[in-house]
Amino acid sequence: MCGRAVSGVLYGDNAVSRRPIGDLRGLEIFVCQAGIALENALRQRRLESMSAGDARRATVRHG
């Protein structure tokens, strides 16, 4: 497990052959990296939103 919070869910099955999927280590690494990318994108969006709010407040005070 790569973290404590859940950022998303990946569902996979092998319905066609009904055999176990097998070694999941590579998939686990990919999913952890995807979760990190999602968290970073969310943080970036929050920072941009906060920055835009600061700019609007500065314009109101000095404009």
DSSP file (Angstrom, degrees, kcal/mol; ACC not computed):
  #  RESIDUE AA STRUCTURE BP1 BP2  ACC     N-H-->O    O-->H-N    N-H-->O    O-->H-N    TCO  KAPPA ALPHA  PHI   PSI    X-CA   Y-CA   Z-CA
    1    1 A M              0   0    0      0, 0.0     3,-0.1     0, 0.0    27,-0.0   0.000 360.0 360.0 360.0 139.4    0.0    0.0    0.0
    2    2 A C        -     0   0    0      1,-0.1     2,-0.3    26,-0.1    27,-0.0   0.582 360.0  -7.0-101.0 -10.2    1.4    3.4   -0.9
    3    3 A G        -     0   0    0      1,-0.1    -1,-0.1     2,-0.0    29,-0.0  -0.962  61.3-108.3-167.1-178.2   -0.6    5.7    1.4
    4    4 A R  S    S+     0   0    0     -2,-0.3     2,-0.2    -3,-0.1    -1,-0.1   0.785  91.2  69.1 -95.8 -31.8   -3.4    6.0    3.8
    5    5 A A  S    S-     0   0    0      1,-0.0     2,-0.6     2,-0.0    -2,-0.0  -0.590  77.2-127.9 -91.5 151.1   -6.0    7.9    1.8
    6    6 A V        +     0   0    0     -2,-0.2     3,-0.1     1,-0.1    -2,-0.0  -0.878  27.3 172.8 -98.6 121.2   -7.9    6.5   -1.2
    7    7 A S        -     0   0    0     -2,-0.6     2,-0.3     1,-0.3    -1,-0.1   0.659  66.5 -21.5 -98.2 -22.0   -7.7    8.7   -4.3
    8    8 A G        -     0   0    0      2,-0.0     2,-0.4    23,-0.0    -1,-0.3  -0.975  59.5-115.4-172.9 174.5   -9.4    6.3   -6.6
    9    9 A V        -     0   0    0     -2,-0.3     2,-0.5    -3,-0.1    -3,-0.0  -0.992  14.4-160.2-131.1 135.2  -10.3    2.7   -7.3
   10   10 A L        -     0   0    0     -2,-0.4     2,-0.5     2,-0.0    -2,-0.0  -0.972  10.7-166.0-114.8 124.0   -9.2    0.4  -10.1
   11   11 A Y        +     0   0    0     -2,-0.5     2,-0.3     2,-0.0    -2,-0.0  -0.922  14.5 164.1-111.7 133.1  -11.3   -2.6  -10.8
   12   12 A G        +     0   0    0     -2,-0.5     2,-0.3     2,-0.0     9,-0.1  -0.998   5.4 168.7-145.5 145.2  -10.1   -5.4  -13.0
   13   13 A D        -     0   0    0     -2,-0.3     3,-0.1     7,-0.1     2,-0.1  -0.923  36.5-129.8-145.3 173.8  -11.1   -9.0  -13.6
   14   14 A N     >  +     0   0    0     -2,-0.3     4,-2.9     1,-0.1     5,-0.4  -0.474  43.6 154.6-122.4  57.1  -10.3  -11.8  -16.0
   15   15 A A  T  4  +     0   0    0      1,-0.2    -1,-0.1     2,-0.2     0, 0.0   0.791  66.2  57.5 -61.0 -32.0  -13.9  -12.6  -16.9
   16   16 A V  T  4 S+     0   0    0      1,-0.2    -1,-0.2    -3,-0.1    -2,-0.1   0.958 124.0  19.0 -67.5 -50.8  -13.1  -14.1  -20.3
   17   17 A S  T  4 S-     0   0    0     -3,-0.2    -2,-0.2     2,-0.1    -1,-0.2   0.658  89.3-143.0 -95.5 -16.3  -10.7  -16.8  -19.0
   18   18 A R     <  +     0   0    0     -4,-2.9    -3,-0.1     1,-0.2     3,-0.1   0.700  56.3 131.8  59.3  22.0  -11.8  -16.9  -15.4
   19   19 A R        -     0   0    0     -5,-0.4    -1,-0.2     1,-0.1    -2,-0.1  -0.689  69.4 -87.8 -96.7 155.9   -8.2  -17.4  -14.3
   20   20 A P        -     0   0    0      0, 0.0    -1,-0.1     0, 0.0    -7,-0.1  -0.295  34.6-124.7 -58.3 147.7   -6.5  -15.4  -11.5
   21   21 A I        -     0   0    0      1,-0.2     2,-0.3    -9,-0.1    -8,-0.0   0.874  44.0-151.5 -65.7 -38.3   -4.9  -12.3  -12.8
   22   22 A G        +     0   0    0      2,-0.0     2,-0.2     0, 0.0    -1,-0.2  -0.774  52.8  21.3 107.2-149.2   -1.5  -13.1  -11.4
   23   23 A D        +     0   0    0     -2,-0.3     4,-0.2     1,-0.1     3,-0.1  -0.407  54.4 179.9 -65.3 123.0    1.4  -10.9  -10.2
   24   24 A L     >  +     0   0    0     -2,-0.2     4,-2.8     1,-0.1     5,-0.2   0.320  50.0 104.2-107.8   6.1    0.0   -7.5   -9.4
   25   25 A R  H  > S+     0   0    0      1,-0.2     4,-2.1     2,-0.2     5,-0.2   0.913  83.8  46.9 -58.3 -45.3    3.2   -5.7   -8.3
   26   26 A G  H  > S+     0   0    0      1,-0.2     4,-2.2     2,-0.2    -1,-0.2   0.900 113.4  48.9 -62.9 -40.8    3.6   -3.7  -11.5
   27   27 A L  H  > S+     0   0    0      2,-0.2     4,-2.7     1,-0.2    -2,-0.2   0.886 108.9  53.3 -66.5 -38.6   -0.1   -2.7  -11.4
   28   28 A E  H  X S+     0   0    0     -4,-2.8     4,-2.3     2,-0.2    -2,-0.2   0.898 109.0  49.1 -62.6 -40.7    0.2   -1.7   -7.7
   29   29 A I  H  X S+     0   0    0     -4,-2.1     4,-2.3    -5,-0.2    -2,-0.2   0.934 112.1  48.6 -63.8 -45.5    3.2    0.5   -8.6
   30   30 A F  H  X S+     0   0    0     -4,-2.2     4,-2.5     1,-0.2    -2,-0.2   0.924 111.6  49.1 -59.7 -45.6    1.2    2.1  -11.5
   31   31 A V  H  X S+     0   0    0     -4,-2.7     4,-2.3     1,-0.2    -1,-0.2   0.892 110.2  50.9 -64.8 -40.1   -1.8    2.7   -9.3
   32   32 A C  H  X S+     0   0    0     -4,-2.3     4,-2.1     2,-0.2    -1,-0.2   0.918 111.7  47.4 -62.8 -42.7    0.3    4.3   -6.5
   33   33 A Q  H  X S+     0   0    0     -4,-2.3     4,-2.2     2,-0.2    -2,-0.2   0.887 110.8  51.6 -66.3 -38.6    1.9    6.6   -9.1
   34   34 A A  H  X S+     0   0    0     -4,-2.5     4,-2.3     2,-0.2    -1,-0.2   0.900 109.2  51.3 -64.1 -40.0   -1.5    7.5  -10.6
   35   35 A G  H  X S+     0   0    0     -4,-2.3     4,-2.4     2,-0.2    -2,-0.2   0.900 109.1  50.0 -63.0 -41.1   -2.8    8.3   -7.1
   36   36 A I  H  X S+     0   0    0     -4,-2.1     4,-2.5     2,-0.2    -1,-0.2   0.907 110.2  50.6 -63.0 -42.1    0.2   10.6   -6.4
   37   37 A A  H  X S+     0   0    0     -4,-2.2     4,-2.2     2,-0.2    -2,-0.2   0.900 110.4  49.4 -63.8 -40.9   -0.4   12.4   -9.8
   38   38 A L  H  X S+     0   0    0     -4,-2.3     4,-2.2     2,-0.2    -2,-0.2   0.920 111.5  48.7 -64.0 -43.6   -4.1   12.9   -8.9
   39   39 A E  H  X S+     0   0    0     -4,-2.4     4,-2.4     1,-0.2    -2,-0.2   0.909 111.5  49.7 -62.6 -42.4   -3.2   14.3   -5.4
   40   40 A N  H  X S+     0   0    0     -4,-2.5     4,-2.5     2,-0.2    -1,-0.2   0.894 110.0  50.6 -64.0 -40.2   -0.6   16.7   -7.0
   41   41 A A  H  X S+     0   0    0     -4,-2.2     4,-2.3     2,-0.2    -1,-0.2   0.902 110.9  49.3 -64.6 -40.5   -3.2   17.9   -9.6
   42   42 A L  H  X S+     0   0    0     -4,-2.2     4,-2.3     2,-0.2    -2,-0.2   0.918 111.6  48.4 -65.0 -43.3   -5.7   18.6   -6.8
   43   43 A R  H  X S+     0   0    0     -4,-2.4     4,-2.5     2,-0.2    -2,-0.2   0.908 110.8  51.2 -62.7 -41.7   -3.1   20.5   -4.8
   44   44 A Q  H  X S+     0   0    0     -4,-2.5     4,-2.5     1,-0.2    -2,-0.2   0.915 109.8  49.9 -61.4 -43.6   -2.1   22.5   -7.8
   45   45 A R  H  X S+     0   0    0     -4,-2.3     4,-2.2     1,-0.2    -1,-0.2   0.902 111.0  49.5 -62.8 -41.4   -5.8   23.4   -8.5
   46   46 A R  H  X S+     0   0    0     -4,-2.3     4,-2.6     2,-0.2    -2,-0.2   0.918 110.9  49.3 -64.1 -43.1   -6.3   24.5   -4.9
   47   47 A L  H  X S+     0   0    0     -4,-2.5     4,-2.6     1,-0.2    -2,-0.2   0.917 111.4  49.1 -61.8 -43.2   -3.1   26.6   -5.0
   48   48 A E  H  X S+     0   0    0     -4,-2.5     4,-2.3     2,-0.2    -1,-0.2   0.894 111.8  49.4 -63.7 -39.6   -4.3   28.3   -8.2
   49   49 A S  H  X S+     0   0    0     -4,-2.2     4,-2.0     2,-0.2    -2,-0.2   0.914 112.3  47.3 -65.1 -43.4   -7.7   28.9   -6.7
   50   50 A M  H  X S+     0   0    0     -4,-2.6     4,-2.2     2,-0.2    -2,-0.2   0.903 112.1  50.6 -64.1 -41.2   -6.2   30.4   -3.6
   51   51 A S  H  X S+     0   0    0     -4,-2.6     4,-2.2     1,-0.2    -2,-0.2   0.897 109.3  50.4 -64.8 -41.5   -3.8   32.6   -5.7
   52   52 A A  H  X S+     0   0    0     -4,-2.3     4,-2.1     1,-0.2    -1,-0.2   0.890 110.2  50.9 -64.2 -39.1   -6.7   33.9   -7.8
   53   53 A G  H  X S+     0   0    0     -4,-2.0     4,-2.3     2,-0.2    -2,-0.2   0.892 109.1  50.7 -64.9 -40.1   -8.6   34.8   -4.6
   54   54 A D  H  X S+     0   0    0     -4,-2.2     4,-2.2     1,-0.2    -2,-0.2   0.903 109.7  50.5 -63.0 -41.5   -5.6   36.7   -3.3
   55   55 A A  H  X S+     0   0    0     -4,-2.2     4,-1.8     2,-0.2    -2,-0.2   0.895 110.5  49.3 -65.3 -40.1   -5.3   38.6   -6.5
   56   56 A R  H  X S+     0   0    0     -4,-2.1     4,-2.0     2,-0.2    -1,-0.2   0.912 111.4  49.0 -65.5 -42.2   -9.0   39.5   -6.4
   57   57 A R  H  X S+     0   0    0     -4,-2.3     4,-2.1     1,-0.2    -2,-0.2   0.887 109.7  51.9 -65.0 -38.2   -8.8   40.7   -2.8
   58   58 A A  H  X S+     0   0    0     -4,-2.2     4,-2.3     1,-0.2    -1,-0.2   0.881 109.0  51.0 -65.3 -37.9   -5.7   42.8   -3.6
   59   59 A T  H  X S+     0   0    0     -4,-1.8     4,-2.0     1,-0.2    -2,-0.2   0.900 109.6  49.8 -66.4 -40.8   -7.5   44.5   -6.5
   60   60 A V  H  < S+     0   0    0     -4,-2.0    -2,-0.2     2,-0.2    -1,-0.2   0.903 114.2  44.9 -65.2 -41.3  -10.5   45.3   -4.3
   61   61 A R  H  < S+     0   0    0     -4,-2.1    -2,-0.2     1,-0.2    -1,-0.2   0.885 128.9  24.6 -69.6 -39.4   -8.3   46.8   -1.6
   62   62 A H  H  <        0   0    0     -4,-2.3    -2,-0.2    -5,-0.2    -1,-0.2   0.472 360.0 360.0-107.7  -3.4   -6.0   48.8   -3.9
   63   63 A G     <        0   0    0     -4,-2.0    -1,-0.1    -5,-0.2    -3,-0.1   0.462 360.0 360.0 -90.9 360.0   -8.3   49.3   -6.9
